[in-house]
Amino acid sequence: MMRQYELVERVQKYKSDANEALLNKAYVYAMQKHGQQKRASGDPYISHPLEVAAILTDMHLDESTIAVALLHDTIEDTTATRAEIDELFGEDIGRLVEGLTKIKKLDLVTKKAKQAENLRKLLLAISDDVRVLLVKLADRLHNMRTLEHMSQEKRARISEETMDIYAPLAGRMGMQDMRDELEELSFRYINPEAHDTVTKRLEELSRRNEGLVKKIETELSDLLVVNGLSHAVVKGRQKKPYSVFRKMQSKSLSFEQLSDVYGFRLLVEDIPDCYRALGIVHTRWRVVPGRFKDYISTPKQNDYRSLHTTIVGPSSQRIELQIRTRRMHEIAEYGIAAHTLYKEGVNAEGELLSRESNAYSWLRHTIEALAEGDSPEEFLEHTKLELFQDQVFCFTPKGKLIALPRGATPIDFAYAVHTNIGDTTVGAKINGRIMPLVTRLNNGDEVEIIRSGVQVPPAAWEEIVVTGKARAAIRRATRMAIRKQYAGLGHRILERTFERAGKIFSREALKPALHRLGQKDVEDAIAAVGRGEMSSLDVLRAVYPDHQDERVTVKPAGDAGWFNVRSASGMIFKIPDGSTSDIAVLEGAEALPIRGLASDVEVHFAPTGAVPGDRIVGIMEKGKGITIYPIQSPVLQRFDDEPERWIDVRWDLDEANKSRFAARILVNALNEPGTLAKVAQTVADIDVNIRLLNTVRVAADFTEMQLDVEVWDLRQLNQLLVQLKELDCIATVKRLYE
């Protein structure tokens, strides 16, 4: 375990005026609070915050951040309080320690939701001070280094979360070395067999090629010196197991097919030297086509800058080269941590330095998505998509650079520019040519978005886009469009219900009653009625608590098979036996054509179907929209006491666009050879389609057939019933409504 004085010495090596008293006080306080606590390994618990602090000293962070690392578990795991830490160490350190504590205090139902909420908490804490992220990543790194002491289940769970969230987050913040180690450690526990196999193959390759890396380093270094770059530094390495495994998986290659297992970095003095070194190398060795990338002129969003190229180099070995300045290398290793070492100004390389990096910019945009996210799972998906994808760089017609994940479409581009632009997109020009919105963008494409003020993004776009921002915006717009449709239907239902009660419905009258209905705003309440989630009578009672319901009375009429129905206004109507329709709802109601409904709300038919010619009624069903039933359906009896859910509908079919409709019939037939063939032939002769047939032996001599058929209308269905009855092999035929 590291000693107290060793930690202080590590900080003083890069910050000679470090506040030694603060570090000593934080160490002693953490030691006292953690007391006799032990880790799963059996080591004193204080060893963990000490190692986390040591990791941060490698990044050359200030003593306040090192103190936070020493204290980061005290509020959660000991008797320490925020007030006590504020008093001893100041509010700044207290706020950071509390921010780290809040990330862990979660108890959610699902693993996915817990992971999502942890990420939300982390990013919100980072929004106050990015040092929270640095401490949290160091904390996770040390936990991963000591993971062998945990149970197998915990190792797998923690490794998956690290691979899903923390490793790519470190990469997105530019901390590539930390990302590599987190991925490597996670790979060991997530897929131990693959890890062992790749590791052994790399060890064998290293033994076979002993001295190769050193030889290539020497040849590259000598070449650069001869050409005037005497201060250049060349460092080579064999790639790590996870990097090799990922390439094998993504490109479907065997280990033997991998040709670029070695990578080399060329560190030079300034930016002109980067391009000079590139020219020297390309002049000496053959370039692998399509493998050159310039991240100096176009940096990645995490501030990463470098030239990448692949050559067939010394010993005819294919090798990857990264050419960068020393400052670029520092940022590539430490990411946002590297920015804490500089103030705004100009460095020795002539580059503008600012605390406001591209990584910070991405972080800001991601945190903005917190306000737009509708669920933890959606936010997790959004952020994971942003973390994992490689990038392409495209331009607006005015030359603004837009970085997008690889595989992005013009729709993703539009949403990256602005949510409103994405919502109103109807087309796109790529490099001056109109192209489909599903086109995958390439590096350097100029994209012009064509818009329309009346456009609503189709829900199907969600399957096309690849960015989390676009998916979240499309879902949100789709939900708002559906909400608007249900609100329109709910408004009509409420107007009728209030009118029957002798009242006038208005949004203003509904506002004071929202708390009684458990709704946040008027539109939510109206949409809930439209979806069938809330009764219009409940709304009426909430607005007018003294209102007394008037029920409809139903009595047998003189004609057999018919009922007389007296409405609330006293009018008497005659309706068919079996109908449970409340005429108080139907009287004077607007008749809504089914096809008209389909464009406003979701419409379904009952399982047994309904066909043109049937008298039909619509029932609002929770979460389903409107279900259409024939008026004879016994199922309607379930809705006798909920008249507000009944919608009067009628057939409104265009003769030029006729469709078939489903109906169900029950046939009782003799159990003899050829019966099924006769039934099928009769159905076919009158142009009816059978979409489902079930047969059940009900007696030795009889079989019951249930046929789901598709007909043009009620006339054709009745014709089918008559012709089936005329067959000698048929005992009974009837239509089913259940």
N, C-alpha and C positions, 0 to 999 in steps of 0.2 A: 504494500500500500504506500502511496506517495506520502511524504512528510510535509508538514506545514511550510517549513523553510524552503523546500524544493519548489513548491508552487509559487512562492513569492519570488524566488530567483528566476523562474521561467518568465514571469511577467516583467521583471526588471531588465531582462535581456533585450526586450524590444521597447520598453517604456521605462527609462531610467528614473523618471520622476513619479513613478506609480505610488499611490497611497498605500504604503505598507501597513499602516495602522488599520485601515478599512479591511484589508484582506485578512489580517490576523484576527480582528474582531469577528468577522463573518465565520472564519474557521472555528474559533472557540465556541461561538454561539451554536453553530450546527452540531459540533461535537457534543456539547452539553444536552441539546434537545434530543438528538437521536440516541444518546446514552448507550444502552446495552442492546439496541435493536440489531438484528442480524439479517443479512440477505439470504436468499435461497441457497447460495453457495456456502454459507456458514461464515463468510467474511463480515466484519463490522459494517453496519449500514453506511457509516460515514465515508467508506471507501468509494461508494457510488458518486455522491456529489463531488468528491475530490477528483475522480477520473473525468467527470463531465467538465469540471473547471479546467482540467489539463487539456482536454480536447479543444476548448475555446482559446487556450493560450497558444495553441498551434496556429490559430487564425489571427493572433496578435490583437485580441479584443481588449477593451479598456477594463480597468479594475472594477468598475461598477458592475459590468456584465459578469466578470469572474465571481464577484460576491453574490450575485443573483444565482449563479450556478451552485454555489455552496449552500445557499438557503432554499433552493427551489422546492424541496420536499418537506420543509419544516411545518408549514401551515397545514398541509394535508395529513402528514403522518405523525405529528407531535402535538404538544400543547401550545405551540407558538400561535400568536394571533397577528392579524394585519396591523393592529394598533401598536403592538409591541415592536414589530419590525420597523414601522414608521418612526417610532420614537428613537430606536437605536441606530437605524441606518438611513433614515430619511424617506420621504414619501415616494420618491422616484423608484428606489429599490423595492419598497413595499408594494407599489403598484405592479411592478413586473412579477414579483413572486406570487401575488394574488392572481394575476392573469394566467400564470402557468397552473395554478391550483384549480381555477375554474374549468380548465380544459378537461380535467380528470373527473370532476364531480357530475357524472351522468349515470342515469339508470334507465335505459330505454328498452323497448320491447324486443326489437329485432336487431340482429347483429349488423345488418346493413344500415339501419337507422342510427345505431350507436356510432358506427364508423363515420357516418355522414355528420352527425351532430358534433363529434369530436373535431372533425375538420372545420366545421362552421365556427366552433368556439376558438379553435386555433387561429383561424384567419381573422376573426374579429379582434382577438387579443393582439395579433400582429399589427392590425390597423392602428393601434395606439403606439406601439413601439416594436420595430422589427427585431430587436434583440430577443424578444420572446421566442421568435422562430429559431434563432441561433441556439439558444439554450435548449429548446425542445428537441431540435435535431441532434444536438450533442448528447442529450439524455437518451434518445432512442438509439443512437449509435453505441453507447456503452452498454445499454440493455441487450442489444443484439450481440455484442461481443461476449456477453456472459450468459447467453440464452441456453447453453447446454445444461444448466442447473434447473431449468424449469421442466414441467411435465410435457409429454409429447403433444398433448392437446393444446397447451398454451404456446408451445414452440411454433406449431403450425399456424395458430390464429394470429400471433404477433408477427410472424414472418409474412403472412399474407397481407396484413395491414401495412407493414413496412414496404412491401413490394408495390402495393396498390397506391399508397398515399405518400409516405415519407421519402422514399427514394426519388420518385419523380418530382416531388416538391423541392427537394434539395437540388435536383438538376435544373428545375425551372428557375430557381434562385441563383443559378450559375455555379453551384458548389459541386463540381463534377467529381472530385476525389471522394467526397462524402457519399455522393450518389453511388459511385462504383462499389464502395465498401458495403453500403447498405444492401445493394442488390446481390452482391456476392454472398453475404451472410444469410440473406433470405433464401437464396437459391439452394444453399446447403441444407436447409430444413424443409423447404417446400418440395424439392425433388432430389432427395439424397442420392438415389441411384444414378440419375443423370449427372449430378455434380461429381460423384466419384469417378464415373466413366470418363468424363471430359478431362478431369484433373489428371487422371492416369495417362491419357493420350497426350496431353500437353507435356507431362514430365518425360514421356518417352521421346517426344519430338525434341525437347530441350537437350536430352542426352545425345541424340543423334547429331544435332546441330550445335554442339558445344563450341563456343567461341564465335558463332556466326554473328550474333548481335554486336559483339565488340569489333569484329572485322568490318561490318557495315558502318558502324559509328566512325571508325578510323578513316575509311574511304570517303565518307561524306564530309567529315571535318577537314581532311586534307584538300579536298576539292574546293571547299569554301575559302580556305586560307589562301590557296594559289590564286583565287579570283578576287582577293582583296577583302574578304570578310573574316579577318583574323580573330575577331572577338566573338564569333558565332559559337554557340554551344550545341552539341548534338547528343541527344539522349534516346536510347532505344529500349524497347521492352517487348516481352511476349504478352499477348492479350490475355485477359483473365477468363476463367472458365465460363462465367455467365455471359460475357460478351460473345464468346465463341458459340455457346449453346444457342443464344438468341439469333445469331446469324444463320446457324444451321436450321433452326426452326423457320425463320422468316423466308429463307430462300430455298428450303427443302433440299439441303445439301448434306452429304455425309462428311465426316471429319476429313477423309482423304481428299475431298473435292475443295476444301478451303485452301485458298491460295494466298491470303493476306493475314497471316497469324501474327505478324510482327508490325509494330508501329514505331515511328521515330518522330521526335520533336526537334525542330531547329529553332533555337532562340537567338534573335539578333537584336541590334541596338534600337532601330527605329523602323517606321513604316516603309520608307523607300528601300531599306535593306531587305524587308520581307519579299518584295517583288523582285529585287536583284537576286536573292537566293533562289527564288522560284525559277527565274530564267536560267540560272547556272545549272540547276538540277535537271530541268527539262532539256537543256542543250546536251547534257552528258548522257542521260538515260531516256529510254523510250517511255512515253506516257500511256497509261491505260485510258482509252477513250471514255468520256462520260463520267470520269471520276474526279473532276476538278470543281472545287467550290470556293468562292471568295466571300468569306464572312468578315472581311475587313471593311470593304466598301458597303456591304449589307450585313450588319451584325444581327445575330439572333436576338430574340426578345429578352433573353436573360443576360444580355451584354456580352456574350461570347463573341470574340473576334479572332480570326485565324484564317490562314490559307490552307486548304486541304487538297492534296493530290495523291494519286497512286501511280507508282512507276515500276517498271521491271528493272530493278536496280542491280547492285553488286551481286555476283554469283547467280545471276538470272533469277533472283528471288523477287517476287512481287511484294512490295512494301508500301505501307501508307505513311505519308509525311504530313506533319502539321507544322506550318511555319508561322511564327508569331514573335512579337516583342516580349521582353521580360514582364512588362506591365500587363500585357494581354494574358500572359501565362499565369500571373498572380490572380487576375480576375477569373480565369478559367478554373483555377484550383479552389479559390475561396469565395467566388461569387460576390454576393452583397456584402459579405464580411470584409472584402477587400476595400470597399468604398468607405468604411469607417476609418481607414488609415489616412485619408486625405481630406483636405478642405477644398472648397470650390476654388478653381484657378486653372492654371495651365501647367502640365507636368513637363518633364525633360523631353518627352517625345512630341511636344507640341499639341497634345490632345486636351480638349476641354474636360475637366473633371467636375462632376456634380454628384451630390448625394441622391439626386432624383434620377435614378437609372431606369433603363427599360424594364428591369425586373420589378422595380417598385411600381412602375406604370401598370404592368400586368397584374400585380397584386391589388392595386387600386380597383381595376376593372373587375377582378374576381370578387372583391369584397362588395362592390356595387351590386353584383348578382345576388348577394344574400337577400337584399330587399325585394328582388323579383322572384326568388325561388318559392315555389308553392309547397314543397315537401322536402324533407332532408334527403330522400333518395334521389330526387331530381337534381338537387344541388350537388350531391356526390357525383352523379353521372356527368353533369356539366363540367365539374372541375377535373375529374379523371380524364375526360376527353381532351381538355385543354392541356393537361399535364403530359399525356403520353405521345401525342402526335408529333411527327417530324413536320417540317415547315416548307411551304412554298411562298414566294414573295411576288405579289402582284401590285399593279399600279392603277390608280384612278386616272381619268383623262387629264386631270390637272397635275399629275405626277406624284401624288401622295402614295407612300408605300404602305401596303396592307399585308401583314404576315398572317398566314392561315395554315391550318394543319394540312398535311399531304392528303390528297383526295377531295379537297374542298371544291364546292360548286359556286357558280355565280350567286346563288341564294345565300350561301355562307358569307360571301364577299359583301353582299348588300347589308346583311345584319351586322357585319363587322364595322361597316361605316357608320350605320345608325339603325336602331330598331325600327323606326318609322319608315326608313327606306326599304328595309327587308319586308315589312308588312305590306307595302304598296308595290312590290316588284311584280312585273308581268313579263319581262323579257330581259335579254342582255346581249350586248355586243362584246365579243372578245377579239381584240386586235382589229377592230373596225368591222367585223362580220357578225351578223345576227346568228347566234348559236343557241341550242337548246339549254334550258336551265339545269339539266342534269350533267352538262359537260364538266369534266374534271379539269381544274385549272393547273397550269404549269408555271414554273418560274419565269418571271418576266412578262407574263400576260398583262395587257392593258384591258381593264374591264369597265364597260359603261353600262349602267343599270337603267332599264326602261321602266317607268312607273305609271301607275294609274291610281287616281284618288278613290276609286270605288272598289279596289281590289281588297279581298280578304284572303290571307294565306291559306291554301288548302291543307287539310290535316295530313294528306299524303306526303307533303313536303318533309315531314318529320323523318320519313324513311330515306330521304335523298341527302339531307345535310349531314355534315360530320362534326360541326362545332357545337359545343354545349350551349352557347349563347343563342344560336339559331334555333335549336330544338326547344329550348325553354320559351323563347318568344313565340314560336309557332304553336306550342301547346297553350300558351296563355291566350293568344289571339283566337284559337279554336274554342277554348272554353268560354271566352267572352262572347263569341258569335252564338254558341249554343245557349248561353245564358240569356242573350238578347231574344232569341227565338222563343225560349220557354217563358220569358217575361211577357212577351207579346200575347201568348196564349193565356198565361195566368191573368193578365189584365182583362181579357175578354170574359174569362170565367168569373172573376171578381165583380165585374160590371153587372153581369146577369144575376149573380147571387144577391148583390146589394139591391138591384132593381126589384127583385121578387120580394125583398123585405121592405120595400118602400123607401129605400135609402139611395143616396148617390155616392158612388165610390170615387175617391180621389187620393192621390199620393200624399197630399198634405194631411188628410184625415188619418192616414195610416201611421205617420211618423210617431205620434205619442204612444202608439200601441206596440212598437217594435220590441220593447223589453219584455212584454208579456208573451210574445211569439218566439222569443229567443233568436231574433235575427239582427244582424248588424246594420243593415240599411234597407230602404224601401225596395230597391231592385232585387235584393236577395230574397225578400219575403214574397214578392210577386212571382219570381222565377220558381220558388219552392212550390207555390200553388200550381204553376204550369207543369212542373215535373211530377206532380201528384204526391209530393212529400209532405204537403200541409193542406188541410181542408180549407176551402173557401169559407165554410161556416165558422171555423175557428177564427179566421180573420175578422169575419163579421162580428162575432161575439167579443173579440178583443177591442174592436173599434167602438162597438155599442154593447157594453156589458149588460144592459137592461133588456136587450132584444129577446123576444120569445119566438121560438121556432114554430112555424105552421107546417104540419105534416100533411101529405097528400093521402086521401082515402081511396081505397080500391074496393069496388063491390061487383059481383057478377051482374052482367047485363042480360037482356032477354035472349039474345042470340047465343046459341051454344058455341063454346070455344072463344068467346069474346068477353072482355071486361069493360065496364064503364069506369073512367078515372076522373075524379073531381080535382081540379087544380086549386092552388091557394086563392085564385081569383074567383072561384066558383064555377068556372066553365067545366063542362063534362065532355070527355073525349072517349071514343071507342077504340080499343087497341086489341091486338090478337092475344089469345090465351098463351101463357108462357112468357109474355113480355114482362120485364120488371122495370120498364122505362118509367121514370118519373116525369109526367107531363109538365109538372111545375118547372122542370128544367127545359123541356123541349118547347113549351109554349112561347111562340114569338122569337125563338132563338134563331140566330144566324145559322143557316145550313152550310157547313164547311165541306167542300168537296175533298175527297180523300187525296186526290193528286195535289190539290192545293196545300193540304196539310203536310205532305211529304217534304215540301221545300222549307217548312217552318220548324217542324218537330219530327222526331223519329216516330214512324208508324209501323206497327206490326199487325199481322193477322193472327187470329186465334189458331191454336194447333190444329183444330178440325177444319179451319178455313172459312171463307165467305166468298160468294160468287156474285157477279153482277145480276141483279134481279132480286136478291135477298134484301129484305129490310134490315138495315144494319144500325149499330150504335157503337160509339167510341167510348172507351173507358180509360181514364187517366190512371196509369200504373206507375208506382214509385220507381224512378230511375230508368223507366222504359219508354216514356212518352205515351202514345195512344195505341191501344190494342183494339182492333176492329172485330166485333162479334156479330153473327146473325142474331136477330132479335129473339129467335126461339131458343137460344143457347141456355141450358139450365145453369151454366156457370154464372150468369148474370145475377142470380139470386143472392150471391155473396155480397153484392153491392147495393142491396135494397136500402140500407140505412146510410148510404153515402151519395145522395143525389148530386152533390156538387162535382162528383167525378165523371158524371155522364155527359157526353158530348154528342149532339145530334149531327150525324154525317150522312152523306148520300153519295151514290156513284156518279162520277162525272168523267166518263170515258170518251176518248177521242177515237172515233171509228177507224181512223187511218193508222192508229197505233194500238190495236187491240192486243191484250196479253191474256195468257191462260191464268186461271185462278184455281187454288187448291180446294178440294172438298173430300170428305171421308164417307165411305159407304160400307155397310155391313151386309154380307151375302151369306145366307145359309144354304148350302148346296149338298146334293147327294154325293156320297163318297164312292164314285165310280170312275173308271178310266175315261178320259176325254173331257171331264167336267171343266178343268182349268183351261183347257184349250178353247172350249166353247165360250167361256167367260171372256178370255183374252181376245178372241176373234170378234165378239160382239162389241167390246170396247173399241177395238181398232176400227171397226166398220163405220162408226159414227164420229171418227176423228177425235177420240178422247185418248189422253196419255195416262198410263199408269206409272207413277213415280215410286210407289212402295206397295208391297203385297205381303201380308202375313196370313198364314193359315194355321188353324188349330182344330184337331179332331175333337169334336164335342160329344159324339156318340159313335156307335159302331157303323152306322149308315150315313152319318152327316159330318160335314166339315164346315167350319166357319171361316170365311175369308174377310179380312179387313183390307180394303183397297183405298189408298190415297191417290186420287185421280186429279188431273188438271183439265179443266173445261173452260170454254169461252164464256158461258153465262148459265143462268138458272134454267133456261129453256133446254139447253143441251144436256144439263145434268138430269133434268126430269125425263128427257127422252131416253137416257141411258138406264134409269131406274125402270122405266116401262118395258124396255126391250129385254132387260135381264130377267124381269118377272115372267116374261113369256117363254123363257127357256124351260124345257121339260125337266132339266136337272136341277132347277133352282126352286127351293122351298119358299124363302122370304128374302126380300131386299128392302133395306131402309137406309136413310141418311143418318149419320151420327153427328151430334152437335157437342159431344163431350170430349 
